[in-house]
């Protein structure tokens, strides 16, 4: 394996669903969901969210796609994509973790109580339960991409914009996303 830096992608989004609009009004944040991807074309993104795009009350570990699932049901989803350099070792470890979680998705649950309490700045954590920003934060810290002190105790999706060395590579409608040609040429 090459020692050349690899990239992971953090995707902030706002679908316009009832829940995301409530969160937007409550937090004042432009984006209220966050996902992580290892693919520059975002063919597969990982997060905690709706297991069924039509039902916001059943959530868990999800594999997301620009063209499928919840994002397909909400074609006006706005997104901001960040790129973060990682070592090949970190990339491999994150990939392994995401693939393992995907194979064992039934063991993971959505942290509804944690999400509700986060609005009031109260942290609630239960094993194998996450909401989206808890999950992405956990991955970045666990594999030493970022240090815990770079995050607030309770992390909202919008906080990922504050991360050092995270490059903004796209902002706009998620369905219109194309990996920037200038970055593809550099890689």
TAGI-V958510 format. One record per pair of residues at least 6 apart in sequence whose ideal C-beta (glycine too) atoms are under 7 Angstrom apart, sorted by sequence separation. I is the first residue (numbers start at 1). GAP is how many residues later the second one is. If there is no record, write none. Layout:
i={I	I}
gap={GAP	GAP}
This chain:
i={14	50	52	64	65	71	140	160	37	51	64	101	117	141	152	170	24	37	51	130	151	23	36	50	51	14	35	36	49	114	170	35	36	48	51	113	114	169	20	35	48	50	20	34	48	49	150	33	48	137	169	47	111	114	14	33	53	115	14	46	47	53	114	146	13	14	15	111	137	12	44	45	109	110	111	13	45	50	53	108	109	111	114	44	49	107	110	134	12	43	133	11	111	133	10	11	42	133	132	10	11	9	8	9	35	8	123	9	11	123	7	9	121	11	118	19	17	63	61	97	61	60	94	61	60	31	60	94	60	93	59	46	38	90	90	15	90	38	17	38	16	15	86	16	16	84	15	48	14	13	14	13	13	12	11	12	11	9	10	9	9	10	7	8	7	7	8	82	7	5	6	85	5	84	5	6	48	84	8	48	49	48	82	83	3	6	47	82	2	8	82	83	1	48	82	47	80	81	81	80	26	78	79	77	81	35	76	77	34	79	33	34	36	75	34	36	71	66	66	66	34	33	32	10	31	34	29	31	29	30	27	29	42	41	40	12	12	10	10	13}
gap={6	6	6	6	6	6	6	6	7	7	7	7	7	7	7	7	8	8	8	8	8	9	9	9	9	10	10	10	10	10	10	11	11	11	11	11	11	11	12	12	12	12	13	13	13	13	13	14	14	14	14	15	15	15	16	16	16	16	17	17	17	17	17	17	18	18	18	18	18	19	19	19	19	19	19	20	20	20	20	20	20	20	20	21	21	21	21	21	22	22	22	23	23	23	24	24	24	24	25	26	26	27	28	28	29	30	30	31	31	31	33	33	33	34	36	37	39	39	40	42	44	45	45	47	48	49	49	49	50	50	51	52	53	53	54	55	55	56	57	57	58	59	59	60	61	61	62	62	63	64	64	65	66	67	68	68	70	72	72	73	74	74	76	76	77	78	78	78	79	80	80	80	81	81	82	82	82	82	83	83	83	84	84	84	85	85	85	85	86	86	86	86	87	87	87	88	88	88	89	91	93	95	95	96	96	97	97	97	98	98	99	99	100	100	102	103	103	108	109	111	123	124	125	126	126	126	127	127	128	128	129	129	135	138	139	145	148	150	156	161}
